[in-house]
Amino acid sequence: MYKSCSRCGKIHDVKHKCEVKRKYKSKDSEEHKLRNTTAWTYKAREMKERAGYLCEVCKDMGVYTYEGLEVHHIEKLKDKPTKLLDDDNLITLCVFHHKLADNGMLDEGYLRKLVEIREKKEY
């Protein structure tokens, strides 16, 4: 039997021990401080609402996933902290697709295209 690895995001046999080390984020990090603001909480809620409370990648594939939604920064927050609240840098994803995006397995251009589609429907 196979399962999705919580460490690397790949599919392994259940008996396989992944060698990738877990990434623990310090609670003192700048990223952590930015994500624990009221402004971020409201922005994440707004982005989920604008996405119709659906994973935007799943929706593009014709699947409607509305559980386990998270808001992903296309350009990583540690690289561009000024883009914390930029609508064009945020996309709503399910846990599975969020892990893929964080591991670089989802193309940034594809995610930006989905954001453009969402923004066009808004207006």
DOMARPA-481644 format. One record per residue: x, y, z of N, C-alpha, C in turn; residue in one letter. Coordinates in Angstrom, 3 decimals. Layout:
% residues N
+----------+----------+----------+----------+----------+----------+----------+----------+----------+-------+
:       nX :       nY :       nZ :      caX :      caY :      caZ :       cX :       cY :       cZ : kolmi :
+----------+----------+----------+----------+----------+----------+----------+----------+----------+-------+
:        X :        Y :        Z :        X :        Y :        Z :        X :        Y :        Z :     A :
...
+----------+----------+----------+----------+----------+----------+----------+----------+----------+-------+
% end
This chain:
% residues 123
+----------+----------+----------+----------+----------+----------+----------+----------+----------+-------+
:       nX :       nY :       nZ :      caX :      caY :      caZ :       cX :       cY :       cZ : kolmi :
+----------+----------+----------+----------+----------+----------+----------+----------+----------+-------+
:    0.843 :   -1.160 :    0.000 :    0.000 :    0.000 :    0.000 :    0.905 :    1.245 :    0.000 :     M :
:    0.432 :    2.316 :   -0.631 :    1.185 :    3.552 :   -0.749 :    0.480 :    4.679 :   -0.010 :     Y :
:    1.266 :    5.706 :    0.341 :    0.690 :    6.878 :    0.996 :    1.503 :    8.106 :    0.610 :     K :
:    0.893 :    9.263 :    0.783 :    1.572 :   10.518 :    0.526 :    2.477 :   10.829 :    1.713 :     S :
:    3.721 :   11.159 :    1.436 :    4.707 :   11.417 :    2.492 :    4.520 :   12.818 :    3.059 :     C :
:    4.441 :   12.921 :    4.368 :    4.279 :   14.224 :    5.017 :    5.583 :   15.018 :    5.025 :     S :
:    6.687 :   14.374 :    4.713 :    7.978 :   15.066 :    4.719 :    8.334 :   15.655 :    3.364 :     R :
:    8.150 :   14.870 :    2.291 :    8.569 :   15.349 :    0.974 :    7.414 :   15.538 :   -0.001 :     C :
:    6.229 :   15.011 :    0.336 :    5.069 :   15.183 :   -0.527 :    4.954 :   14.131 :   -1.622 :     G :
:    5.929 :   13.253 :   -1.737 :    5.887 :   12.213 :   -2.769 :    5.106 :   11.007 :   -2.258 :     K :
:    4.826 :   10.064 :   -3.148 :    4.115 :    8.839 :   -2.805 :    5.146 :    7.744 :   -2.538 :     I :
:    5.049 :    7.113 :   -1.356 :    5.966 :    6.039 :   -0.975 :    5.161 :    4.835 :   -0.491 :     H :
:    5.822 :    3.690 :   -0.462 :    5.272 :    2.516 :    0.192 :    5.155 :    2.850 :    1.681 :     D :
:    4.121 :    2.340 :    2.349 :    3.897 :    2.672 :    3.761 :    5.068 :    2.273 :    4.650 :     V :
:    5.861 :    1.291 :    4.240 :    6.995 :    0.851 :    5.048 :    8.267 :    1.664 :    4.782 :     K :
:    8.234 :    2.519 :    3.752 :    9.398 :    3.327 :    3.391 :    9.615 :    4.421 :    4.421 :     H :
:   10.852 :    4.592 :    4.861 :   11.198 :    5.658 :    5.813 :   11.877 :    6.773 :    5.027 :     K :
:   11.199 :    7.881 :    4.900 :   11.704 :    9.007 :    4.111 :   12.889 :    9.655 :    4.830 :     C :
:   13.911 :    9.980 :    4.066 :   15.123 :   10.559 :    4.631 :   15.088 :   12.083 :    4.678 :     E :
:   14.072 :   12.678 :    4.079 :   13.963 :   14.137 :    4.089 :   13.671 :   14.590 :    5.508 :     V :
:   14.425 :   15.571 :    5.969 :   14.230 :   16.064 :    7.331 :   13.019 :   16.992 :    7.370 :     K :
:   12.305 :   16.943 :    8.462 :   11.159 :   17.826 :    8.646 :   11.645 :   19.261 :    8.765 :     R :
:   10.834 :   20.150 :    8.222 :   11.157 :   21.567 :    8.303 :   10.300 :   22.179 :    9.400 :     K :
:   10.923 :   22.524 :   10.468 :   10.207 :   23.172 :   11.562 :   10.453 :   24.668 :   11.475 :     Y :
:    9.384 :   25.415 :   11.531 :    9.502 :   26.861 :   11.461 :    9.539 :   27.428 :   12.867 :     K :
:   10.485 :   28.277 :   13.099 :   10.622 :   28.903 :   14.392 :    9.468 :   29.874 :   14.630 :     S :
:    8.957 :   29.891 :   15.842 :    7.886 :   30.816 :   16.183 :    8.400 :   32.239 :   16.284 :     K :
:    9.721 :   32.403 :   16.264 :   10.310 :   33.735 :   16.302 :   10.612 :   34.259 :   14.905 :     D :
:   10.360 :   33.454 :   13.880 :   10.701 :   33.864 :   12.521 :    9.790 :   35.002 :   12.060 :     S :
:   10.296 :   35.761 :   11.112 :    9.527 :   36.881 :   10.559 :    8.252 :   36.379 :    9.880 :     E :
:    8.352 :   35.231 :    9.188 :    7.177 :   34.638 :    8.536 :    6.074 :   34.360 :    9.549 :     E :
:    6.461 :   33.749 :   10.651 :    5.488 :   33.385 :   11.679 :    4.811 :   34.632 :   12.237 :     H :
:    5.582 :   35.666 :   12.469 :    5.017 :   36.909 :   12.992 :    4.030 :   37.526 :   11.996 :     K :
:    4.364 :   37.497 :   10.705 :    3.479 :   38.061 :    9.689 :    2.171 :   37.285 :    9.582 :     L :
:    2.261 :   35.958 :    9.692 :    1.065 :   35.124 :    9.567 :    0.157 :   35.200 :   10.795 :     R :
:    0.653 :   35.718 :   11.898 :   -0.153 :   35.825 :   13.107 :   -0.700 :   37.234 :   13.322 :     N :
:   -1.003 :   37.917 :   12.229 :   -1.589 :   39.251 :   12.321 :   -3.067 :   39.179 :   11.961 :     T :
:   -3.801 :   40.131 :   12.467 :   -5.232 :   40.211 :   12.150 :   -5.425 :   40.456 :   10.660 :     T :
:   -4.569 :   41.286 :   10.081 :   -4.674 :   41.586 :    8.649 :   -4.566 :   40.311 :    7.815 :     A :
:   -3.619 :   39.413 :    8.166 :   -3.469 :   38.158 :    7.427 :   -4.697 :   37.264 :    7.611 :     W :
:   -5.207 :   37.197 :    8.815 :   -6.390 :   36.369 :    9.086 :   -7.555 :   36.809 :    8.206 :     T :
:   -7.787 :   38.118 :    8.132 :   -8.882 :   38.634 :    7.302 :   -8.611 :   38.419 :    5.814 :     Y :
:   -7.363 :   38.608 :    5.398 :   -7.018 :   38.424 :    3.981 :   -7.182 :   36.969 :    3.568 :     K :
:   -6.757 :   36.031 :    4.417 :   -6.895 :   34.603 :    4.090 :   -8.372 :   34.242 :    3.969 :     A :
:   -9.184 :   34.767 :    4.860 :  -10.627 :   34.511 :    4.798 :  -11.224 :   35.091 :    3.507 :     R :
:  -10.788 :   36.297 :    3.158 :  -11.264 :   36.941 :    1.928 :  -10.891 :   36.132 :    0.693 :     E :
:   -9.654 :   35.621 :    0.650 :   -9.197 :   34.861 :   -0.518 :   -9.969 :   33.553 :   -0.664 :     M :
:  -10.284 :   32.902 :    0.439 :  -11.088 :   31.673 :    0.381 :  -12.484 :   31.987 :   -0.132 :     K :
:  -13.031 :   33.095 :    0.317 :  -14.365 :   33.504 :   -0.135 :  -14.354 :   33.813 :   -1.626 :     E :
:  -13.338 :   34.523 :   -2.088 :  -13.247 :   34.875 :   -3.508 :  -13.068 :   33.645 :   -4.391 :     R :
:  -12.475 :   32.592 :   -3.834 :  -12.287 :   31.344 :   -4.580 :  -13.526 :   30.457 :   -4.479 :     A :
:  -14.560 :   30.947 :   -3.808 :  -15.782 :   30.156 :   -3.671 :  -15.618 :   29.010 :   -2.695 :     G :
:  -14.672 :   29.140 :   -1.772 :  -14.366 :   28.096 :   -0.793 :  -14.048 :   26.769 :   -1.478 :     Y :
:  -13.278 :   26.869 :   -2.588 :  -12.844 :   25.697 :   -3.347 :  -11.350 :   25.805 :   -3.637 :     L :
:  -10.688 :   24.659 :   -3.724 :   -9.293 :   24.625 :   -4.159 :   -9.275 :   25.032 :   -5.632 :     C :
:   -8.474 :   26.038 :   -5.956 :   -8.473 :   26.562 :   -7.325 :   -7.823 :   25.611 :   -8.328 :     E :
:   -6.885 :   24.777 :   -7.897 :   -6.270 :   23.789 :   -8.795 :   -7.260 :   22.653 :   -9.051 :     V :
:   -7.874 :   22.149 :   -7.994 :   -8.873 :   21.083 :   -8.158 :  -10.007 :   21.555 :   -9.067 :     C :
:  -10.469 :   22.780 :   -8.831 :  -11.567 :   23.346 :   -9.623 :  -11.187 :   23.396 :  -11.099 :     K :
:   -9.939 :   23.742 :  -11.392 :   -9.463 :   23.789 :  -12.779 :   -9.500 :   22.410 :  -13.426 :     D :
:   -9.386 :   21.356 :  -12.605 :   -9.432 :   19.985 :  -13.115 :  -10.849 :   19.407 :  -13.086 :     M :
:  -11.824 :   20.215 :  -12.666 :  -13.209 :   19.758 :  -12.645 :  -13.599 :   19.026 :  -11.369 :     G :
:  -12.792 :   19.157 :  -10.325 :  -13.075 :   18.516 :   -9.035 :  -13.339 :   19.626 :   -8.031 :     V :
:  -14.334 :   19.452 :   -7.189 :  -14.676 :   20.482 :   -6.218 :  -14.265 :   20.046 :   -4.819 :     Y :
:  -13.113 :   20.556 :   -4.377 :  -12.573 :   20.246 :   -3.055 :  -12.766 :   21.471 :   -2.173 :     T :
:  -13.499 :   21.298 :   -1.105 :  -13.777 :   22.429 :   -0.218 :  -13.312 :   22.179 :    1.213 :     Y :
:  -12.680 :   21.060 :    1.466 :  -12.171 :   20.767 :    2.806 :  -10.659 :   20.979 :    2.850 :     E :
:  -10.174 :   21.400 :    4.003 :   -8.736 :   21.570 :    4.202 :   -8.141 :   22.660 :    3.338 :     G :
:   -8.831 :   23.770 :    3.187 :   -8.332 :   24.854 :    2.347 :   -7.304 :   25.701 :    3.079 :     L :
:   -6.284 :   26.112 :    2.332 :   -5.235 :   26.973 :    2.855 :   -4.916 :   28.018 :    1.787 :     E :
:   -4.424 :   29.156 :    2.207 :   -4.049 :   30.200 :    1.257 :   -2.534 :   30.146 :    1.080 :     V :
:   -2.118 :   30.023 :   -0.168 :   -0.702 :   29.847 :   -0.522 :   -0.135 :   31.136 :   -1.103 :     H :
:    1.082 :   31.488 :   -0.702 :    1.822 :   32.595 :   -1.307 :    2.607 :   32.030 :   -2.482 :     H :
:    2.313 :   32.495 :   -3.688 :    3.000 :   31.996 :   -4.879 :    4.492 :   32.330 :   -4.787 :     I :
:    4.809 :   33.588 :   -4.495 :    6.189 :   33.944 :   -4.176 :    6.319 :   33.782 :   -2.674 :     E :
:    7.255 :   32.977 :   -2.246 :    7.372 :   32.628 :   -0.826 :    7.498 :   33.869 :    0.054 :     K :
:    6.838 :   33.792 :    1.178 :    6.806 :   34.897 :    2.123 :    8.203 :   35.230 :    2.649 :     L :
:    9.049 :   34.217 :    2.810 :   10.404 :   34.481 :    3.309 :   11.232 :   35.260 :    2.289 :     K :
:   10.909 :   35.106 :    0.992 :   11.633 :   35.823 :   -0.056 :   11.079 :   37.225 :   -0.282 :     D :
:    9.762 :   37.358 :   -0.182 :    9.094 :   38.639 :   -0.445 :    8.052 :   38.941 :    0.635 :     K :
:    8.491 :   39.320 :    1.831 :    7.539 :   39.590 :    2.909 :    6.582 :   40.746 :    2.609 :     P :
:    6.954 :   41.611 :    1.667 :    6.070 :   42.728 :    1.317 :    4.830 :   42.268 :    0.556 :     T :
:    4.842 :   41.045 :    0.052 :    3.704 :   40.517 :   -0.706 :    2.741 :   39.716 :    0.162 :     K :
:    2.800 :   39.926 :    1.468 :    1.944 :   39.204 :    2.407 :    0.466 :   39.302 :    2.034 :     L :
:    0.006 :   40.482 :    1.670 :   -1.422 :   40.706 :    1.443 :   -1.757 :   41.008 :   -0.017 :     L :
:   -0.845 :   40.763 :   -0.945 :   -1.083 :   41.039 :   -2.371 :   -1.986 :   39.971 :   -2.981 :     D :
:   -3.135 :   40.397 :   -3.484 :   -4.099 :   39.459 :   -4.070 :   -3.509 :   38.646 :   -5.210 :     D :
:   -2.646 :   39.272 :   -6.025 :   -2.084 :   38.566 :   -7.178 :   -0.990 :   37.568 :   -6.787 :     D :
:   -0.650 :   37.489 :   -5.508 :    0.344 :   36.532 :   -5.031 :   -0.299 :   35.429 :   -4.173 :     N :
:   -1.608 :   35.456 :   -4.039 :   -2.305 :   34.520 :   -3.156 :   -3.261 :   33.631 :   -3.937 :     L :
:   -3.303 :   32.368 :   -3.569 :   -4.209 :   31.412 :   -4.207 :   -4.699 :   30.424 :   -3.150 :     I :
:   -5.957 :   30.039 :   -3.252 :   -6.551 :   29.093 :   -2.312 :   -6.330 :   27.674 :   -2.818 :     T :
:   -5.726 :   26.828 :   -1.966 :   -5.410 :   25.450 :   -2.336 :   -5.839 :   24.489 :   -1.240 :     L :
:   -6.110 :   23.248 :   -1.630 :   -6.339 :   22.191 :   -0.642 :   -4.977 :   21.800 :   -0.061 :     C :
:   -4.971 :   21.049 :    1.008 :   -3.724 :   20.658 :    1.674 :   -2.788 :   19.944 :    0.692 :     V :
:   -3.332 :   19.026 :   -0.104 :   -2.519 :   18.256 :   -1.049 :   -1.810 :   19.175 :   -2.043 :     F :
:   -2.572 :   20.072 :   -2.684 :   -1.969 :   20.951 :   -3.681 :   -1.062 :   21.998 :   -3.028 :     H :
:   -1.347 :   22.374 :   -1.797 :   -0.478 :   23.319 :   -1.097 :    0.898 :   22.685 :   -0.859 :     H :
:    0.923 :   21.418 :   -0.478 :    2.206 :   20.725 :   -0.289 :    2.968 :   20.630 :   -1.605 :     K :
:    2.243 :   20.323 :   -2.688 :    2.900 :   20.248 :   -3.993 :    3.498 :   21.602 :   -4.378 :     L :
:    2.726 :   22.665 :   -4.150 :    3.203 :   24.009 :   -4.488 :    4.418 :   24.381 :   -3.644 :     A :
:    4.386 :   24.078 :   -2.360 :    5.511 :   24.383 :   -1.479 :    6.767 :   23.617 :   -1.869 :     D :
:    6.599 :   22.429 :   -2.409 :    7.738 :   21.606 :   -2.828 :    8.166 :   21.880 :   -4.266 :     N :
:    7.550 :   22.864 :   -4.912 :    7.920 :   23.240 :   -6.275 :    7.392 :   22.308 :   -7.341 :     G :
:    6.393 :   21.497 :   -7.012 :    5.854 :   20.536 :   -7.971 :    4.685 :   21.102 :   -8.770 :     M :
:    4.231 :   22.297 :   -8.434 :    3.217 :   23.003 :   -9.221 :    3.884 :   24.235 :   -9.808 :     L :
:    3.762 :   24.402 :  -11.109 :    4.402 :   25.500 :  -11.806 :    3.847 :   26.846 :  -11.350 :     D :
:    4.735 :   27.775 :  -11.056 :    4.337 :   29.112 :  -10.609 :    3.512 :   29.832 :  -11.681 :     E :
:    3.865 :   29.622 :  -12.938 :    3.110 :   30.231 :  -14.040 :    1.676 :   29.730 :  -14.092 :     G :
:    1.500 :   28.443 :  -13.844 :    0.156 :   27.849 :  -13.815 :   -0.664 :   28.456 :  -12.683 :     Y :
:   -0.068 :   28.613 :  -11.514 :   -0.777 :   29.202 :  -10.378 :   -1.153 :   30.649 :  -10.671 :     L :
:   -0.247 :   31.376 :  -11.308 :   -0.544 :   32.777 :  -11.676 :   -1.687 :   32.855 :  -12.687 :     R :
:   -1.741 :   31.884 :  -13.616 :   -2.831 :   31.846 :  -14.594 :   -4.181 :   31.655 :  -13.878 :     K :
:   -4.194 :   30.775 :  -12.870 :   -5.422 :   30.546 :  -12.107 :   -5.832 :   31.799 :  -11.338 :     L :
:   -4.854 :   32.539 :  -10.830 :   -5.153 :   33.798 :  -10.133 :   -5.763 :   34.791 :  -11.112 :     V :
:   -5.215 :   34.885 :  -12.326 :   -5.767 :   35.784 :  -13.351 :   -7.219 :   35.427 :  -13.658 :     E :
:   -7.498 :   34.136 :  -13.788 :   -8.868 :   33.689 :  -14.063 :   -9.784 :   34.115 :  -12.919 :     I :
:   -9.349 :   33.909 :  -11.686 :  -10.151 :   34.307 :  -10.520 :  -10.400 :   35.806 :  -10.517 :     R :
:   -9.377 :   36.593 :  -10.811 :   -9.503 :   38.044 :  -10.776 :  -10.435 :   38.557 :  -11.878 :     E :
:  -10.415 :   37.916 :  -13.038 :  -11.315 :   38.327 :  -14.133 :  -12.765 :   38.063 :  -13.783 :     K :
:  -13.033 :   36.977 :  -13.070 :  -14.396 :   36.649 :  -12.675 :  -14.913 :   37.584 :  -11.598 :     K :
:  -13.991 :   38.202 :  -10.852 :  -14.371 :   39.104 :   -9.762 :  -15.030 :   40.365 :  -10.317 :     E :
:  -14.526 :   40.842 :  -11.450 :  -14.986 :   42.146 :  -11.934 :  -15.933 :   42.042 :  -13.078 :     Y :
+----------+----------+----------+----------+----------+----------+----------+----------+----------+-------+
% end
